[in-house]
Amino acid sequence: MKRKKGIGILLSVCMAVTAIPAGAGIPKVSAAENGTLVNGALTENAEGWTIGGDFANTSDAYGYSFSDGYLSVWTGDSMEKAEFSITQTIANVAEGNYYASTSIVGNGNQGASTSKDHLTMTITDSNSGASQARQLITDGWDNWGNIQKTDALSVKEGDSVVLTISGTMDANDWYGLKNVSFLPYTEAVQASINVQKVEGLSKDFMHGVDVSSYLSIVQSGAKYYDTDGNEANLFDIMENAGINYVRLRVWNNPYPLDADGNKIYVEEDGSTTHKASEIADTKTDDYGGKRYFLSDGKEVYL
């Protein structure tokens, strides 16, 4: 049976420095001045992508869906093995080095070695044939912080790059995919400020940091890297650096109310308002927050 995903509630938390790292039937994606990955979020549909293998069509016994806000792929009980692929061609790419990344969850291939059946993410320069591949290892069925990425691929001006996630799935394997990215690879830059360690401090000396903005920073897409340049959880980084106290501020943000005491929902422009009765759908984001939508799909905010 396909497992349902639970979403943990994170406490609001950070003020810290982030570093940003630097086939037939495949649809050509229209580009502006240079190539752009289309619909990398994969939260609603497969627009811009080709889904293939045994998953070209869905069925009651197995298939794929976007009902939970991401691409969910499940083999079910009826298939001993299943081939899966999702592919997109990014045309007219600017010269440079690029990498691909994706968030992946699932019960398949958790911590497996390369000898196991698995999904692999590959980026290939259609002109030169050069490619980079990354085996996608899952870390639980609800850990969307598990982000897998390829090494850098060197691309010449105007080349096309094919991004593919594909592989073999066993019976009752399930994967969830979203937030696929194709981005320029940039080496981390050494900060001009270097704080020297103070030697001789006792173990109970307070080493503190204000983490109050952590949640909003992570939700904006920022990522954290350790001193070796590896992506890591901020709190693991701080613990390894000797942090033993944090400051956590809580901001009170009361809901706007109308004259009758009912909540008022506001569009992105900040001025167009809607009543609670106009809310047609609600969703929960990866951090436990609520999202509100009108009948036409437009998102509004409290």
C-alpha positions in Angstrom: 0.0 0.0 0.0 1.3 3.4 -0.8 2.4 5.3 2.3 1.0 8.7 2.9 3.3 11.5 3.8 3.2 13.3 7.1 4.4 16.8 7.4 6.3 17.8 10.5 5.8 21.1 12.1 8.9 23.2 12.3 9.4 25.9 14.9 10.2 29.2 13.6 14.0 29.7 13.7 17.9 31.8 11.9 20.3 34.4 11.2 23.1 32.7 9.5 25.3 33.1 6.4 24.2 30.9 3.5 26.3 29.8 0.5 24.8 28.9 -2.9 26.6 26.3 -5.0 27.5 27.4 -7.4 15.7 11.0 -27.0 12.7 10.5 -29.4 9.5 12.0 -28.2 11.2 14.5 -25.9 9.5 17.9 -26.1 11.7 20.9 -26.9 11.2 23.6 -24.2 10.8 27.1 -25.5 13.5 29.4 -24.2 13.9 33.1 -23.9 17.4 34.4 -24.4 18.8 31.1 -22.9 17.5 27.7 -22.0 15.2 27.4 -19.0 13.8 24.3 -17.2 10.0 24.4 -17.4 7.8 23.3 -14.5 10.6 22.1 -12.3 8.3 22.3 -9.2 6.2 19.3 -10.4 3.5 20.2 -7.9 0.4 20.1 -10.2 1.2 18.4 -13.6 3.9 17.1 -15.9 3.7 20.1 -18.4 7.0 20.4 -20.2 8.0 16.8 -19.4 7.6 13.4 -21.0 6.8 10.6 -18.6 7.7 7.2 -20.1 8.6 3.6 -19.5 5.8 1.6 -18.0 4.3 4.8 -16.6 3.4 6.4 -19.9 -0.2 5.8 -18.8 -1.7 5.4 -15.4 -4.0 2.7 -14.1 -5.7 1.7 -10.8 -3.0 -0.9 -10.2 0.0 1.5 -10.6 0.9 4.8 -12.0 1.6 8.4 -11.2 -0.3 11.4 -9.8 0.0 14.9 -8.5 -2.8 14.7 -6.0 -0.6 15.4 -3.0 1.2 18.4 -4.6 4.2 16.5 -6.1 4.9 13.8 -8.7 4.0 10.5 -7.0 5.1 7.3 -8.7 4.0 3.9 -7.4 4.3 0.4 -8.9 1.6 -1.3 -6.8 1.2 -5.0 -6.2 0.6 -6.0 -9.8 4.1 -5.4 -11.2 7.3 -7.2 -10.2 9.4 -4.7 -12.0 8.6 -1.3 -13.7 10.6 1.1 -15.8 10.1 4.8 -15.1 11.4 7.9 -16.8 10.6 11.6 -16.8 12.5 13.7 -19.3 12.8 17.3 -20.5 15.1 19.0 -23.1 16.4 22.4 -22.2 17.3 24.2 -25.4 19.7 27.1 -26.2 21.7 27.0 -22.9 24.2 29.7 -22.2 27.9 28.6 -21.9 28.9 27.6 -18.5 28.8 24.8 -15.9 25.5 23.5 -14.7 24.1 20.9 -12.2 20.7 19.3 -11.7 19.0 18.7 -8.4 15.7 17.3 -7.0 14.0 16.6 -3.7 13.1 12.9 -3.5 11.2 10.9 -0.9 10.0 7.3 -0.9 10.3 3.8 0.4 12.5 2.5 -2.5 16.2 2.4 -2.4 16.8 3.8 1.1 20.5 3.9 1.6 21.0 1.3 -1.1 24.2 0.6 -2.9 24.6 1.1 -6.6 24.0 -2.6 -7.2 20.3 -2.1 -6.3 17.6 -1.1 -8.6 17.1 2.6 -8.3 16.3 5.9 -10.0 19.1 8.0 -11.5 19.1 11.7 -12.5 21.2 12.4 -15.6 22.0 15.6 -17.5 23.4 15.1 -21.0 24.7 17.7 -23.5 22.9 16.7 -26.7 25.7 18.3 -28.8 28.8 17.0 -27.1 27.4 13.8 -25.6 29.0 14.7 -22.2 26.9 13.8 -19.2 26.7 13.7 -15.4 24.5 11.3 -13.4 23.5 10.9 -9.8 21.9 7.8 -8.2 18.9 9.0 -6.2 19.0 7.7 -2.7 15.9 8.2 -0.5 16.0 9.1 3.2 12.5 8.2 4.3 9.0 8.8 2.9 8.5 12.3 4.2 12.0 13.9 4.3 11.7 16.5 1.5 15.0 18.0 2.8 16.7 15.0 1.0 18.0 16.9 -2.0 20.2 15.0 -4.5 22.3 16.8 -7.1 24.6 15.9 -10.0 28.2 17.1 -10.4 28.8 20.0 -12.8 28.3 19.6 -16.6 30.2 21.9 -18.9 28.0 23.3 -21.7 28.9 25.4 -24.7 26.8 28.4 -25.9 23.6 27.3 -27.6 23.8 23.6 -26.7 20.8 21.6 -25.5 20.7 19.6 -22.3 18.5 16.6 -21.7 17.5 16.2 -18.0 16.2 12.7 -17.2 15.2 10.9 -14.1 14.8 7.2 -14.8 15.3 3.7 -13.6 13.8 0.4 -12.5 11.3 0.1 -9.6 10.4 -3.1 -7.7 6.9 -4.1 -6.8 5.3 -1.7 -4.2 8.1 0.8 -4.7 7.0 4.4 -4.2 8.8 7.7 -5.0 7.9 11.3 -4.6 9.6 13.9 -6.7 9.5 17.7 -6.8 11.6 20.9 -7.1 13.7 19.7 -9.9 16.3 22.3 -10.8 18.8 23.0 -13.6 21.1 25.8 -12.4 24.5 27.3 -13.0 27.2 25.8 -10.8 29.1 28.3 -8.8 32.0 27.6 -6.5 31.6 28.9 -2.9 33.4 32.2 -2.4 35.6 32.6 0.7 34.0 35.3 3.0 36.1 38.4 3.5 35.4 38.3 7.2 37.0 35.5 9.2 36.2 35.2 12.9 39.0 33.4 14.7 38.2 30.8 17.3 38.8 31.8 21.0 40.9 29.1 22.6 40.7 27.9 26.2 36.9 28.4 26.8 35.2 26.0 29.2 32.7 23.5 28.0 29.8 25.3 29.7 30.7 28.6 28.1 27.6 29.9 26.3 28.0 29.9 22.5 24.8 31.4 21.1 23.2 32.4 17.8 19.9 34.0 16.9 17.9 31.6 14.8 14.6 33.4 14.7 14.5 33.9 11.0 15.5 30.3 10.0 12.1 29.2 8.8 11.5 32.2 6.5 15.0 31.9 5.1 14.6 28.2 4.3 11.2 28.8 2.8 12.7 31.4 0.5 15.0 28.7 -1.0 18.3 29.3 0.9 20.5 26.4 1.6 23.3 25.9 4.1 26.8 24.3 3.6 29.5 23.1 5.9 33.1 24.1 5.8 33.8 21.4 3.2 31.2 22.7 0.9 28.6 20.0 1.5 25.0 20.8 1.9 23.9 20.2 5.5 21.3 21.0 8.1 22.0 24.3 9.7 21.5 23.0 13.2 24.0 20.2 12.6 26.5 22.8 11.3 26.0 24.9 14.4 26.3 21.9 16.8 29.5 20.8 15.1 30.7 24.4 15.5 30.1 24.3 19.3 26.8 26.2 19.5 24.9 25.3 22.6 22.3 28.1 23.0 20.0 29.7 20.5 17.8 32.8 20.7 14.3 32.2 19.3 12.0 35.2 18.9 8.3 34.7 18.4 6.4 37.4 16.3 2.7 37.9 16.9 0.9 38.4 13.6 -2.8 38.7 14.3 -5.2 38.0 11.5 -6.9 40.9 9.9 -10.6 40.9 10.7 -13.6 42.7 9.3 -16.2 44.6 11.3 -18.0 41.3 12.2 -14.9 39.7 13.4 -14.3 37.4 10.4 -10.9 36.8 8.9 -9.9 38.8 5.8 -7.9 37.1 3.0 -5.7 39.4 0.9 -4.3 38.8 -2.7 -0.7 39.3 -3.5 -1.2 42.9 -4.4 -2.0 43.6 -0.7 -5.2 45.5 -1.4 -7.7 43.1 -2.9 -9.5 41.3 -0.1 -11.8 38.3 0.1 -14.1 36.8 2.7 -13.7 33.4 4.3 -16.7 32.1 2.4 -14.7 32.6 -0.9 -11.9 30.2 0.1 -12.4 27.1 -2.0 -9.4 25.1 -1.1 -6.6 24.9 1.5 -3.3 23.1 1.4 -0.4 22.4 3.8 3.1 23.3 2.8 6.2 21.4 3.7 6.6 23.3 6.9 3.1 22.9 8.3 1.8 26.3 7.2 -1.6 26.7 5.6 -2.1 28.0 2.0 -5.5 29.3 0.9 -6.9 29.3 -2.6 -10.0 30.8 -4.4 -12.2 28.9 -6.7 -10.2 30.1 -9.7 -7.0 28.7 -8.2 -5.6 32.1 -7.1 -3.7 32.0 -3.8 -4.6 34.5 -1.1 -3.1 35.2 2.3 -3.9 36.0 5.9 
